[in-house]
Amino acid sequence: MKSNPIQLFIIPYAGGSIASFKRMTELIDERIEVVTVEYPGRGTRIREPFADSIWSLFDDAVEYINMRRNKTVPYYLMGYSMGSVFAYEMLIQNKLYGELKHLFIAAEISPKNRALELRRVKCPTDDEILERARGLGGLDDRILADKRFRDIYIRPVLSDYRLFFDYRFKNHGQRIKVNTTVFYCSKDTEFDAVQEWEKLLYGDFDYHEMGKNHFFINSCYKTMAEVINDHLKKDLIGEVNDI
């Protein structure tokens, strides 16, 4: 079996699963081994209980990645929404093995600002969480009206969102050196807000505006795959030139 020169790990948004990224990952260059984190309680792990705290969910994602990490090759890391916060925490806490080639951030402001925004909400009800998700463009009213689909799709959303509200940012007093690509939607998050990531990271940055709402992965997956593939080509050329 041919080995892949680079791995790409994708960390989903609250309520997300492997299936949420399938259309995009099918378009990623075959030279990248793509691994999307599956949180407990959904998809291939449907029989497992949901995490009981934001940090147990985080630790689970770290273990999921490190168990699949090929330490002999560099890797890419991509987070979407809550997954971007997890990606940052994994890097600042040195939780992952090996050389990070590139970081992709999607649909998320900096963890510091997200934590400030989340802590303003005290003990949100199910209805408040669902209304928030609906406002982001992540829920179809037809799903909410169907009890069977509601149990399948809504329970992970409620679980993850409720945990995410408990996230608190710790100032580590340092910036992470990593070249970074940011995908964002201006109707969801203004450009000035996503630029705040540059206070936590340094290196080459490129920004790509996407879609019409927070869940632009559903409509812009082809463009996102193209951007990822373009970075792969640059990195592979760089490796060849270094020889």
C-alpha positions in Angstrom: 0.0 0.0 0.0 1.3 3.4 -1.0 2.2 5.6 2.0 0.9 9.2 2.1 3.6 12.0 2.5 1.2 14.2 4.5 -1.7 13.7 6.8 -4.7 16.0 7.2 -6.7 15.9 10.5 -10.0 17.6 10.6 -11.7 18.6 13.9 -15.5 19.2 13.4 -17.8 21.9 14.7 -20.2 21.3 17.6 -22.6 18.6 16.6 -20.5 17.7 13.6 -19.2 14.3 12.5 -17.2 12.6 9.8 -20.2 12.8 7.5 -20.2 16.6 7.8 -17.0 16.8 5.8 -17.4 13.9 3.4 -18.0 15.9 0.2 -14.9 18.0 0.8 -12.6 15.2 1.8 -13.5 13.2 -1.3 -11.9 16.0 -3.3 -8.7 16.2 -1.4 -5.5 15.2 -3.3 -4.9 11.4 -2.9 -1.4 12.2 -1.6 -3.0 13.4 1.6 -4.3 10.9 4.1 -7.4 12.5 5.5 -8.6 11.7 9.0 -11.7 13.4 10.3 -12.2 13.2 14.1 -15.4 11.4 15.1 -16.7 12.6 18.5 -18.4 10.1 20.7 -22.1 9.6 20.4 -22.5 10.0 16.7 -21.6 8.4 13.3 -19.2 5.5 13.7 -19.2 6.0 17.5 -23.0 6.2 17.9 -23.1 3.7 20.7 -20.7 5.6 22.9 -21.9 8.1 25.5 -21.5 11.8 24.8 -18.6 13.6 26.6 -19.4 15.0 30.0 -17.2 18.1 29.8 -15.6 20.3 27.2 -12.1 19.1 28.3 -13.1 15.4 28.1 -14.3 16.0 24.6 -11.0 17.8 23.8 -9.0 15.0 25.3 -11.0 12.5 23.3 -10.2 14.4 20.1 -6.5 14.5 21.0 -6.4 10.7 21.5 -8.4 10.1 18.3 -5.7 12.0 16.3 -2.6 10.7 18.1 -3.8 7.1 17.7 -3.9 7.6 13.9 -0.8 9.8 13.6 2.0 8.6 11.4 4.9 10.2 13.2 7.2 9.7 10.2 5.3 12.3 8.0 4.3 15.9 8.6 0.7 16.8 9.0 -2.0 19.4 8.3 -4.6 20.4 10.9 -8.0 21.9 10.2 -10.6 23.0 12.7 -14.1 24.1 11.9 -15.8 26.4 14.4 -15.4 24.7 17.8 -12.9 22.5 16.1 -10.7 25.5 15.5 -10.6 26.3 19.2 -9.6 22.6 19.8 -6.9 22.9 17.2 -5.4 25.9 18.9 -5.5 24.2 22.3 -3.8 21.1 20.9 -1.0 23.2 19.6 -0.5 25.6 22.5 -0.6 22.6 24.9 1.8 20.5 22.7 -0.7 17.6 22.5 0.2 16.4 19.0 3.1 14.5 17.7 5.5 15.6 14.9 5.8 18.5 12.4 2.7 20.6 11.7 2.9 21.7 8.1 -0.1 24.1 7.9 -3.1 25.1 10.0 -6.5 25.6 8.5 -9.1 27.6 10.5 -12.7 27.7 9.5 -15.7 29.7 10.7 -14.2 30.8 14.0 -13.0 33.9 15.8 -10.0 33.7 18.1 -10.4 31.4 21.2 -9.9 34.4 23.5 -12.7 36.3 22.0 -14.9 33.2 21.6 -14.5 32.5 25.3 -15.5 36.0 26.2 -18.6 35.7 24.0 -19.6 32.2 25.4 -19.3 33.2 29.1 -22.0 35.8 28.7 -24.6 33.0 28.3 -25.6 31.4 31.5 -27.0 27.9 31.6 -28.6 28.0 28.1 -31.8 26.0 27.6 -32.3 23.5 24.8 -34.4 26.0 22.9 -31.8 28.7 23.2 -29.1 26.4 21.9 -31.2 25.3 19.0 -32.1 28.9 18.2 -28.4 29.7 18.2 -27.7 26.8 15.8 -30.6 27.8 13.6 -29.3 31.4 13.4 -26.0 30.1 12.2 -27.7 28.2 9.4 -27.0 24.8 10.8 -30.5 23.5 11.3 -33.3 22.7 9.0 -36.8 23.2 10.4 -37.8 19.9 8.7 -35.4 18.0 10.9 -36.7 19.7 14.0 -40.3 18.6 13.1 -39.3 15.0 12.6 -38.8 13.2 16.0 -36.7 10.4 14.5 -34.3 12.8 12.8 -34.4 15.1 15.7 -33.0 12.4 18.0 -30.2 11.5 15.5 -29.1 15.0 14.6 -30.1 17.3 17.5 -28.8 15.4 20.5 -25.1 15.8 19.4 -25.8 19.5 18.8 -27.3 20.0 22.2 -24.5 18.0 23.9 -21.6 19.7 22.2 -23.0 23.3 22.3 -23.7 22.9 26.0 -20.1 21.8 26.7 -18.7 24.5 24.5 -20.3 27.2 26.6 -18.0 26.1 29.4 -14.8 26.8 27.4 -12.5 29.3 29.1 -9.4 30.7 27.4 -6.1 30.6 29.2 -3.5 33.1 28.2 -0.2 31.2 27.7 1.7 34.3 26.9 3.1 33.1 23.6 2.2 32.9 20.0 2.4 29.8 17.9 4.6 29.8 14.8 2.6 28.2 12.0 1.5 29.2 8.5 -2.3 29.6 8.6 -5.2 29.7 6.2 -8.5 31.1 7.5 -11.8 30.4 5.9 -14.6 32.8 7.0 -18.0 34.2 6.0 -18.4 37.9 6.4 -22.1 37.5 7.1 -21.2 35.2 10.0 -17.9 36.8 11.2 -16.4 40.1 10.2 -12.9 40.1 8.8 -11.5 42.2 11.7 -12.7 39.5 14.1 -11.0 36.6 12.3 -7.8 38.7 12.0 -7.6 38.5 15.8 -6.0 35.0 15.2 -2.8 36.9 14.3 -2.5 37.8 18.0 -2.2 34.1 18.9 -0.4 32.8 15.8 2.4 34.1 13.6 3.7 33.1 10.1 2.2 33.4 6.7 -1.6 34.0 6.7 -4.0 33.8 3.8 -7.8 34.5 4.1 -10.6 33.2 2.0 -14.2 34.5 2.2 -16.8 31.8 1.8 -20.5 31.4 1.4 -23.5 33.0 3.1 -23.5 31.6 6.6 -21.5 29.8 9.3 -21.9 26.4 7.6 -20.3 27.4 4.3 -18.7 23.9 4.3 -22.1 22.7 2.8 -21.9 25.0 -0.2 -18.2 25.8 -0.6 -16.6 22.4 -0.1 -15.2 22.4 -3.6 -13.4 25.7 -3.1 -12.1 24.7 0.3 -10.7 21.5 -1.1 -9.0 23.4 -3.9 -7.3 25.7 -1.4 -6.1 22.8 0.7 -4.8 21.0 -2.4 -2.9 24.2 -3.5 -1.1 24.3 -0.2 -0.3 20.6 -0.5 1.4 21.3 -3.9 3.4 24.2 -2.4 4.6 22.1 0.6 5.6 19.1 -1.6 7.6 21.4 -3.9 9.2 23.0 -0.9 10.2 19.5 0.4 11.7 18.6 -3.0 13.7 21.9 -3.1 15.1 21.2 0.4 16.6 17.9 -0.7 
